[in-house]
Amino acid sequence: MIPVIMKINIRKKDKKGVKLFFPLFLLWIVLWALLIGLFPLILIIALFLWSKRYGRVLFLIYPFLFSIMWSMSGLSIMVEQKDNKLEFFIK
């Protein structure tokens, strides 16, 4: 499933922290529009560069981006220092 919300939690050791929520679905809408708009251009460039093997790499950009988007769901990153704590959750 494609992730839709990112939560960032910033805390100091004995204090209340700050929680920020970012709607990732707005980012995905812009990214999809950009990818669809650039697809014909990338296709033409890939066909011209096919003999130099760069065209194959350009064809793999789209599946690579889609696999990254779908695998980010459930990502959790926690960073701790002596008195600070930073958490990223992507759902």
Phi, psi and omega in degrees: 000142180285134181290142183241339183223139173241130180245130177242128181239119181243122182225146168261159188301311182247021181230160177285143185261186179245132177246127179241137177243132178239127177280106182286340182296334175291322176295320181294324178298315179294318180295318178298316179298319179295316180295319179292320179293325182272352184301314179298321179295315179295323178296316179294315179297320180294322179293323177289328182263009183299322183290336179266007179070003174281335179296324179294323178294319179296325177291335181274352180297315183295310177298326178296314179296319180293321179293325177293316181299317183285332182275352180284342181296129181090004180291135180223125179235125179235125180240127180236139170241192181302307185236010179234151177218133182231127181231136174242129175232129177243122183239000000 
